[in-house]
Amino acid sequence: MTVSADDIRAAASAIAGGIEKTPLVHSHTLSDICGTEIWLKLESLQFTGSFKDRGALNKLLSLSENERAAGVVAASAGNHAQAVAWHAKRLGIGATIVMPVSTPLVKITGTEKLGAKIVLDGDGVAEAASRAERISSDTGAVLVHPYDDDLIIAGQGTVALEILADQPGIDILVVPIGGGGLIAGCAIAAKGTNPAIEIVGVEAKMYPSMKAAAFGETGGRTGGYSIADGISVKSPGERTLPVVCEYVSRIDVVREDEIENAIHLLAEIEKLVVEGAGAAALAAVMVNPLAFTGRRTGLVISGGNIDTRLLSSVLMRGLVRSGRLVRLGIQVSDLPGSLARVTGLIADLGGNIVEVQHERWYRDVPVRLAQIEVLIEVRSGGAGHTIAEGLADQGFPARILGRDYGAGTKNR
């Protein structure tokens, strides 16, 4: 192991003033939901929206005058890219960023606005990294690796130093894992401050590379598009893996829907915009709350750079999943006033109509009837079924999520 707690403390001194000292906040509501005392380290509030500011700045500050003149090159799906671009611009260093073709638009445009030259290449980070290495070899630009670099690891470890300075009583620290730079730095810093603290890693189930390497467990399918693109890494770092093996007690894996749920809760409860990787730590606690019960738990909310359209979809899907947004198919008489009566009944039953579609020519609807599809918002899960049943009782057979109401009733 080449990074020490002293290296991380030195990094903290070096980058002070150049990055945000992000807040550590206690969430009363999430604590009640999870049955453990939840503290959120909001790295999503860094200038570029993620913890990557720390390692990037620490690395760039180490460059000699000749290295600065040659410029830097980095490969990243977004957060590392923006961090390198921003701090290179601040320090007057030219930067080229290689990004996978599939990188979310918000991260591409955000990096361009920070003044870096953008090169799109490859389907994933591995292909982009190969291109960055070629650029470094051809131009002499310094390659800034996103995680497998001692200075990067030391910079990321300053997250844990701040957490334990603000709340020394943290019992367990939950950290998302991509290549491992963040958890390696945090583990070294945390264990150097409090050897009794437990370190738990979290990976997306589609990319359990560190779990496979450190614990010999694959965690299921590997590869594909994950909402947690910031931790969608196919292989861990050579420098980070030994640290994880020594200090991390376990690595939990979380499914896509579990990550979505955590994004939704952080937005709804804490009013935080968080990307998939940033929500992974909360997802892990919610999936397995008994493993954290009664312990003071610190969650690293690693980033907030989520595409706005993706965020919108996640929030709407969350409403559907919780049963607060439901679509009803309702049969009505094809007569004046029928639609008005149905909408009035829905309102009386507590539903808020979001969208209405009216169809007279469905083949499975009798010719004297029409079918309407109504998207409604309700106060709580299960209320949609109550509304469907209430409509059926008034002579309007209704269907929700494959369930029929009104068939065989006296009003049909």
C-alpha positions as CSV (number, residue, x, y, z in Angstrom):
1,M,0.0,0.0,0.0
2,T,1.5,3.3,-1.1
3,V,-1.0,5.8,0.3
4,S,-1.0,6.6,4.0
5,A,-3.2,8.6,6.3
6,D,-0.5,11.2,6.4
7,D,-0.7,11.5,2.6
8,I,-4.4,12.1,2.9
9,R,-3.9,14.8,5.5
10,A,-1.3,16.4,3.2
11,A,-3.8,16.3,0.4
12,A,-6.4,18.0,2.6
13,S,-4.0,20.9,3.3
14,A,-3.1,21.1,-0.4
15,I,-6.6,21.3,-1.8
16,A,-8.0,23.5,1.0
17,G,-9.7,26.5,-0.5
18,G,-9.8,24.9,-3.9
19,I,-12.8,22.6,-3.2
20,E,-15.9,22.9,-1.1
21,K,-16.0,21.5,2.4
22,T,-19.3,19.9,1.9
23,P,-21.9,19.5,4.6
24,L,-22.6,16.4,6.6
25,V,-26.3,16.4,7.4
26,H,-28.4,14.2,9.6
27,S,-31.6,13.0,8.0
28,H,-34.3,12.4,10.6
29,T,-36.8,11.0,8.1
30,L,-34.4,8.6,6.4
31,S,-33.2,7.5,9.8
32,D,-36.8,6.6,10.7
33,I,-37.3,4.7,7.4
34,C,-34.0,2.8,7.7
35,G,-33.9,2.2,11.4
36,T,-30.5,3.6,11.8
37,E,-29.0,7.1,12.4
38,I,-28.3,8.4,8.8
39,W,-25.7,11.0,8.1
40,L,-25.3,12.2,4.5
41,K,-22.0,13.6,3.2
42,L,-23.1,15.8,0.3
43,E,-20.4,15.6,-2.2
44,S,-23.1,16.4,-4.8
45,L,-22.6,20.0,-3.7
46,Q,-19.0,20.3,-5.0
47,F,-18.6,22.9,-7.8
48,T,-18.6,20.2,-10.5
49,G,-21.2,18.1,-8.7
50,S,-19.1,15.3,-7.4
51,F,-16.2,14.2,-5.1
52,K,-13.9,14.0,-8.1
53,D,-12.9,17.6,-7.5
54,R,-10.7,16.5,-4.6
55,G,-8.5,13.9,-6.4
56,A,-8.3,15.9,-9.6
57,L,-7.1,19.0,-7.8
58,N,-4.6,17.1,-5.7
59,K,-3.1,15.5,-8.8
60,L,-2.9,18.7,-10.8
61,L,-1.3,20.6,-8.0
62,S,1.6,18.0,-8.0
63,L,2.6,18.7,-11.6
64,S,5.9,20.3,-12.5
65,E,6.0,23.4,-14.7
66,N,7.0,21.3,-17.7
67,E,4.1,18.9,-17.1
68,R,1.7,21.8,-16.8
69,A,2.9,23.2,-20.1
70,A,2.4,19.8,-21.8
71,G,-1.2,19.7,-20.6
72,V,-3.3,16.8,-19.2
73,V,-5.6,14.1,-20.7
74,A,-8.2,12.1,-18.9
75,A,-10.8,9.5,-19.8
76,S,-14.1,9.6,-17.9
77,A,-17.9,9.1,-18.2
78,G,-18.3,12.6,-16.8
79,N,-17.6,13.4,-13.2
80,H,-13.8,13.0,-13.4
81,A,-13.9,14.7,-16.7
82,Q,-15.6,17.8,-15.3
83,A,-13.3,17.9,-12.3
84,V,-10.1,17.7,-14.3
85,A,-11.4,20.3,-16.8
86,W,-12.5,22.8,-14.1
87,H,-9.3,22.6,-12.0
88,A,-7.1,22.6,-15.1
89,K,-8.8,25.7,-16.3
90,R,-8.3,27.3,-12.9
91,L,-4.6,26.5,-12.9
92,G,-4.0,27.4,-16.5
93,I,-3.4,23.9,-17.7
94,G,-4.7,22.6,-21.1
95,A,-7.0,19.6,-20.8
96,T,-8.2,17.0,-23.3
97,I,-11.0,14.7,-22.1
98,V,-12.0,11.4,-23.8
99,M,-15.5,10.4,-23.1
100,P,-17.5,7.3,-24.2
101,V,-20.0,7.9,-26.9
102,S,-22.8,7.0,-24.5
103,T,-21.9,9.6,-22.0
104,P,-25.0,11.6,-20.8
105,L,-25.4,14.9,-22.6
106,V,-25.4,16.9,-19.4
107,K,-21.9,15.7,-18.6
108,I,-20.6,16.3,-22.1
109,T,-21.9,19.9,-22.3
110,G,-20.8,20.5,-18.7
111,T,-17.3,19.5,-19.5
112,E,-17.2,21.6,-22.7
113,K,-18.3,24.6,-20.8
114,L,-15.3,24.2,-18.5
115,G,-13.0,24.7,-21.4
116,A,-11.7,21.2,-22.1
117,K,-11.3,19.7,-25.5
118,I,-13.7,16.8,-25.8
119,V,-13.0,13.6,-27.7
120,L,-15.8,11.0,-27.9
121,D,-14.6,7.5,-28.4
122,G,-15.7,4.0,-27.5
123,D,-18.7,2.3,-26.0
124,G,-17.4,2.5,-22.4
125,V,-14.7,3.9,-20.1
126,A,-12.3,1.1,-21.0
127,E,-12.3,2.1,-24.7
128,A,-12.1,5.8,-23.8
129,A,-9.1,5.1,-21.5
130,S,-7.2,3.4,-24.4
131,R,-7.7,6.5,-26.5
132,A,-6.5,8.7,-23.7
133,E,-3.4,6.6,-23.3
134,R,-2.6,7.0,-27.0
135,I,-3.1,10.8,-26.8
136,S,-0.8,10.9,-23.8
137,S,1.9,8.9,-25.7
138,D,1.6,11.0,-28.8
139,T,1.5,14.4,-27.3
140,G,3.3,14.1,-24.0
141,A,0.2,15.2,-22.0
142,V,0.0,13.9,-18.5
143,L,-2.5,11.1,-18.1
144,V,-4.8,11.8,-15.1
145,H,-6.3,8.4,-14.2
146,P,-9.8,8.6,-12.6
147,Y,-8.9,6.2,-9.7
148,D,-5.7,4.2,-10.0
149,D,-3.3,6.9,-8.9
150,D,-1.9,7.6,-5.4
151,L,-2.5,11.3,-5.5
152,I,-6.1,10.8,-6.8
153,I,-6.7,8.2,-4.0
154,A,-5.3,10.6,-1.4
155,G,-7.5,13.5,-2.6
156,Q,-10.6,11.4,-2.4
157,G,-9.8,10.2,1.1
158,T,-10.3,13.8,2.3
159,V,-14.0,13.0,2.2
160,A,-13.7,10.7,5.2
161,L,-11.4,13.1,7.1
162,E,-14.2,15.7,6.9
163,I,-16.9,13.2,7.9
164,L,-15.1,12.1,11.0
165,A,-14.1,15.7,11.9
166,D,-17.8,16.7,11.8
167,Q,-19.1,13.5,13.4
168,P,-16.4,11.4,15.2
169,G,-19.0,8.9,16.4
170,I,-19.8,7.4,12.9
171,D,-19.8,3.6,13.4
172,I,-20.1,2.6,9.8
173,L,-19.2,4.3,6.5
174,V,-21.0,3.3,3.3
175,V,-19.2,4.3,0.1
176,P,-20.0,3.6,-3.6
177,I,-17.4,1.8,-5.7
178,G,-16.5,2.2,-9.3
179,G,-12.8,1.7,-9.8
180,G,-12.2,2.1,-6.0
181,G,-10.4,5.4,-5.6
182,L,-13.1,6.9,-3.3
183,I,-13.5,3.9,-1.0
184,A,-9.7,3.3,-0.9
185,G,-9.0,6.8,0.2
186,C,-11.9,6.9,2.6
187,A,-11.0,3.5,4.1
188,I,-7.3,4.6,4.7
189,A,-8.4,7.9,6.2
190,A,-11.2,6.5,8.3
191,K,-9.2,3.6,9.7
192,G,-6.3,5.9,10.4
193,T,-8.6,8.1,12.5
194,N,-10.8,5.4,14.1
195,P,-9.6,1.7,13.6
196,A,-13.0,0.5,14.9
197,I,-15.0,2.0,12.1
198,E,-16.6,-0.4,9.6
199,I,-16.2,0.3,5.9
200,V,-18.9,-1.0,3.5
201,G,-18.8,-0.7,-0.2
202,V,-21.7,-0.6,-2.7
203,E,-21.7,-1.6,-6.4
204,A,-24.3,-1.7,-9.0
205,K,-25.4,-5.2,-9.6
206,M,-24.6,-4.9,-13.3
207,Y,-21.0,-4.0,-12.4
208,P,-19.8,-6.0,-9.3
209,S,-16.2,-6.0,-10.4
210,M,-14.6,-5.1,-7.0
211,K,-16.7,-7.6,-5.2
212,A,-15.6,-10.3,-7.6
213,A,-12.0,-9.3,-7.3
214,A,-11.9,-8.8,-3.5
215,F,-14.3,-11.5,-2.3
216,G,-14.7,-13.9,-5.2
217,E,-18.4,-13.1,-5.6
218,T,-19.8,-11.9,-8.9
219,G,-23.1,-10.7,-7.6
220,G,-24.9,-11.7,-10.8
221,R,-24.9,-10.3,-14.3
222,T,-22.1,-8.0,-15.4
223,G,-22.3,-5.3,-18.1
224,G,-24.9,-3.3,-19.8
225,Y,-26.3,0.2,-19.2
226,S,-26.8,1.2,-15.6
227,I,-28.4,4.3,-14.1
228,A,-25.3,4.4,-11.9
229,D,-23.0,5.2,-14.8
230,G,-20.5,6.7,-12.4
231,I,-19.7,3.3,-10.9
232,S,-20.1,1.2,-14.0
233,V,-16.5,0.0,-14.1
234,K,-15.6,-3.4,-15.5
235,S,-12.4,-3.9,-13.5
236,P,-11.0,-2.3,-10.2
237,G,-7.8,-0.5,-9.9
238,E,-4.5,-2.2,-9.2
239,R,-3.8,0.2,-6.4
240,T,-7.3,0.3,-4.9
241,L,-8.0,-3.5,-4.8
242,P,-5.4,-4.2,-2.0
243,V,-6.8,-1.4,0.1
244,V,-10.4,-2.8,-0.3
245,C,-9.2,-6.3,0.6
246,E,-7.5,-5.0,3.8
247,Y,-10.1,-2.5,5.1
248,V,-13.5,-3.1,3.6
249,S,-15.7,-5.6,5.5
250,R,-18.1,-6.3,2.7
251,I,-19.5,-5.0,-0.6
252,D,-23.2,-4.9,-1.2
253,V,-24.7,-4.9,-4.6
254,V,-27.9,-3.0,-5.5
255,R,-30.3,-3.4,-8.4
256,E,-31.4,-0.7,-10.8
257,D,-34.9,-0.3,-9.3
258,E,-33.3,0.0,-5.8
259,I,-31.0,2.8,-7.0
260,E,-34.0,4.5,-8.6
261,N,-35.9,4.3,-5.4
262,A,-33.0,5.9,-3.5
263,I,-32.8,8.8,-6.0
264,H,-36.5,9.3,-5.6
265,L,-36.4,9.4,-1.8
266,L,-33.4,11.8,-1.7
267,A,-35.3,14.2,-4.0
268,E,-38.6,13.9,-2.3
269,I,-37.4,13.8,1.3
270,E,-34.2,15.7,1.4
271,K,-34.8,17.9,-1.8
272,L,-31.5,16.7,-3.2
273,V,-30.7,16.1,-6.8
274,V,-28.5,12.9,-6.8
275,E,-27.2,10.7,-9.6
276,G,-27.3,6.9,-9.6
277,A,-23.9,6.4,-8.2
278,G,-24.5,9.0,-5.5
279,A,-27.7,7.3,-4.4
280,A,-26.1,3.8,-4.2
281,A,-25.1,4.0,-0.6
282,L,-28.7,4.8,0.5
283,A,-30.0,2.1,-1.7
284,A,-27.8,-0.5,0.1
285,V,-29.0,0.6,3.5
286,M,-32.7,0.4,2.4
287,V,-32.2,-3.0,0.9
288,N,-30.6,-4.5,4.0
289,P,-31.6,-2.3,7.0
290,L,-31.0,-4.9,9.6
291,A,-27.2,-4.8,8.9
292,F,-27.2,-1.1,9.9
293,T,-29.8,-1.1,12.7
294,G,-28.8,0.9,15.8
295,R,-25.6,2.2,14.3
296,R,-24.5,5.7,13.4
297,T,-24.2,5.4,9.6
298,G,-22.4,7.8,7.2
299,L,-23.4,7.7,3.6
300,V,-21.2,9.2,0.9
301,I,-23.6,11.0,-1.6
302,S,-20.8,11.0,-4.2
303,G,-22.4,13.1,-7.0
304,G,-25.4,14.9,-8.4
305,N,-24.8,15.0,-12.1
306,I,-27.9,13.3,-13.4
307,D,-29.5,14.2,-16.8
308,T,-32.7,16.2,-16.2
309,R,-34.8,14.0,-18.5
310,L,-33.5,10.9,-16.7
311,L,-34.3,12.5,-13.3
312,S,-37.8,13.3,-14.5
313,S,-38.3,9.7,-15.6
314,V,-37.0,8.3,-12.3
315,L,-39.4,10.6,-10.3
316,M,-42.4,9.7,-12.4
317,R,-41.5,6.0,-12.2
318,G,-41.2,6.3,-8.5
319,L,-44.8,7.7,-8.3
320,V,-46.0,4.8,-10.4
321,R,-44.0,2.2,-8.3
322,S,-45.4,3.6,-5.0
323,G,-49.0,3.5,-6.4
324,R,-49.4,7.3,-6.2
325,L,-49.7,7.6,-10.0
326,V,-52.1,5.1,-11.6
327,R,-53.7,4.7,-15.0
328,L,-57.4,3.6,-15.1
329,G,-59.2,2.2,-18.0
330,I,-62.9,3.0,-17.6
331,Q,-66.0,2.1,-19.7
332,V,-68.6,4.8,-20.0
333,S,-71.9,5.2,-22.0
334,D,-71.3,7.0,-25.2
335,L,-73.7,9.7,-24.2
336,P,-73.4,13.4,-23.3
337,G,-72.4,14.0,-19.7
338,S,-70.9,10.6,-19.1
339,L,-67.3,11.9,-19.1
340,A,-68.2,14.8,-16.8
341,R,-69.8,12.4,-14.3
342,V,-66.8,10.1,-14.3
343,T,-64.3,13.0,-13.7
344,G,-66.6,14.3,-10.9
345,L,-66.6,10.9,-9.3
346,I,-62.8,10.6,-9.5
347,A,-62.5,14.0,-7.8
348,D,-65.0,13.0,-5.1
349,L,-63.0,9.8,-4.4
350,G,-59.8,11.8,-3.9
351,G,-58.1,11.4,-7.3
352,N,-56.4,14.3,-9.2
353,I,-56.7,13.8,-13.0
354,V,-53.4,14.3,-14.8
355,E,-54.3,13.1,-18.3
356,V,-57.4,11.8,-20.1
357,Q,-57.6,9.8,-23.4
358,H,-61.0,9.1,-24.9
359,E,-61.5,6.2,-27.3
360,R,-64.8,5.1,-29.0
361,W,-63.5,2.4,-31.4
362,Y,-61.8,-0.2,-29.1
363,R,-62.7,-3.6,-30.6
364,D,-63.3,-5.1,-27.1
365,V,-65.8,-2.4,-26.0
366,P,-69.5,-2.7,-26.9
367,V,-70.6,-0.3,-29.6
368,R,-72.8,1.8,-27.3
369,L,-69.9,2.3,-24.9
370,A,-66.6,4.2,-25.0
371,Q,-63.4,3.7,-23.1
372,I,-61.4,6.4,-21.4
373,E,-57.9,6.1,-20.0
374,V,-57.3,8.4,-17.1
375,L,-54.0,9.0,-15.5
376,I,-54.6,10.0,-11.9
377,E,-52.5,11.1,-8.9
378,V,-53.6,9.8,-5.5
379,R,-52.4,10.5,-2.0
380,S,-51.1,7.1,-1.2
381,G,-50.4,3.6,-2.6
382,G,-53.6,1.6,-2.9
383,A,-55.9,4.6,-3.3
384,G,-56.1,3.9,-7.0
385,H,-57.8,0.6,-6.4
386,T,-60.3,2.3,-4.1
387,I,-61.1,4.8,-6.8
388,A,-61.5,2.0,-9.4
389,E,-63.9,0.1,-7.0
390,G,-65.8,3.3,-6.3
391,L,-66.3,3.9,-10.1
392,A,-67.5,0.3,-10.6
393,D,-70.1,0.8,-7.8
394,Q,-71.5,3.7,-9.7
395,G,-71.8,1.8,-13.0
396,F,-68.5,2.5,-14.6
397,P,-66.4,-0.7,-14.8
398,A,-62.7,0.1,-14.3
399,R,-59.4,-1.6,-14.8
400,I,-56.1,-0.8,-13.1
401,L,-52.8,-2.7,-13.5
402,G,-54.6,-5.7,-15.0
403,R,-57.3,-5.8,-12.3
404,D,-61.0,-5.5,-13.2
405,Y,-63.6,-3.8,-11.1
406,G,-67.4,-4.0,-11.9
407,A,-67.6,-7.3,-13.8
408,G,-70.7,-9.1,-12.7
409,T,-71.9,-6.3,-10.4
410,K,-75.5,-5.1,-10.3
411,N,-74.5,-1.9,-12.1
412,R,-73.0,-3.4,-15.2
